[in-house]
Amino acid sequence: MQWHMLDLQPGQRWDVFCRVVDNFGDVGVCWRLCSALAARGQAVRLWIDDASALAWMAPLGAPGVQVQPWAGALQADHPGDVVVEAFGCHLPDAYIARMAAQPVAPVWINLEYLSAEAYVDRCHGLRSPQFNGPGAGLDKWFFYPGFTPATGGLLQHPPAPKAADASAWLAQRGWAPAAGERAVLLFGYASPALEWLLAALAGLSMRQPTLLWVPQGPLQAQLAGLPLPHGLRLQPLPWLALADFDWLLAAADLKLVRGEDSFVRAQLLGAGPVLWQIYPQDDGAHAPKLDAWLDHSLAGSPPGLAAAVRQAHHVANGLAPGPLQLPDLAAWRAQHLAWQTGLHARADLAIQLLAFASSRRARKSG
């Protein structure tokens, strides 16, 4: 089907651009966004420079989403009504020139990385007029995901699976915890704090044995060379489709996650608290980013619990010396569920993005 024929479909035409930088987080976020928009009646093209990860992330695709090679955008005659430049990936000049040539210019949105830092509230929704280059005369709009009502919110698509359904799904695959076992998901980067984390989990296992779900990746490779302390049982997992990964998040009693996509989903799904392994940056910018999120997510928590959660995150991310001590899991779980309830009460990112794009297009047309 040619793109111009999709004008007959309800909703608007969206072009989402994604460059895969590292660890598949960018493509994960972009795919969830595309499928969320398509589920709400939008026609979506995902222009991506490396779609190979989608073979296992989204093997069934999604109705209403076309995956296109990045280079194909150079010949795209009909830009979308809305163009999303994910994470500042820099659109091709030829495509921008076609945007500028349209009788009604597309709404051009730069979807930024998620952060809880204060600047996000100030910068969300700001206009960036383009004064030179192929896009001269166009406006670009900054759209920030976030945790406050002043931001664009979080992607909440698809809805959370039920814990009972997750248990049945795990049992079918032979990955379910044994009777009395705690389930911990470890999905992270290779970490110098891993042995401290295993020792902390082994301490908990003196009261309750622990099953470790470890999807394929650098942490699984690191674990392969380490002896497991008593009380821990390892279940290596293959690369999982995003929908399957959600089952693990819904069922885990504790979730170590990384990056952005798994970090967001871990907060929205399941009762198990979240230990975030933030992407390390050479200039140390990840430290204030981590602390900003902790400030928000721990607001109103008992001081002792907040201090313990903060310390565990700092040690796990190499920002404080070990050993690593895990907070009381029951209290941490209660804090996580209170935070999760607040997140679900806020408007979904895809819904806010739709409203934002419609309002900008109405002003342009008017």
Secondary structure, DSSP 8 states (H G I E B T S, - for coil): --GGGGGGSSS-EEEEEE---STTHHHHHHHHHHHHHHHTT-EEEEEES--TTHHHHSTT--TTEEEEEGGGGGG-SS--SEEEEETT----HHHHHHHHHSSS--EEEEE-----STHHHHHTT-EEE--SSTTTT-EEEEE---SSTTS------S----HHHHHHHHHHHT----TT-EEEEE-----TTHHHHHHHHHHHHTTS-EEEEEESSHHHHHHTTS---TTEEEEEE----HHHHHHHHHH-SEEEEETTHHHHHHHHSSSS-EEEE----TTSTHHHHHHHHHHHHTTTS-HHHHHHHHHHHHHHTTSS-S------HHHHHHHHHHHHHHHHTS--HHHHHHHHHHHHHHHHH-
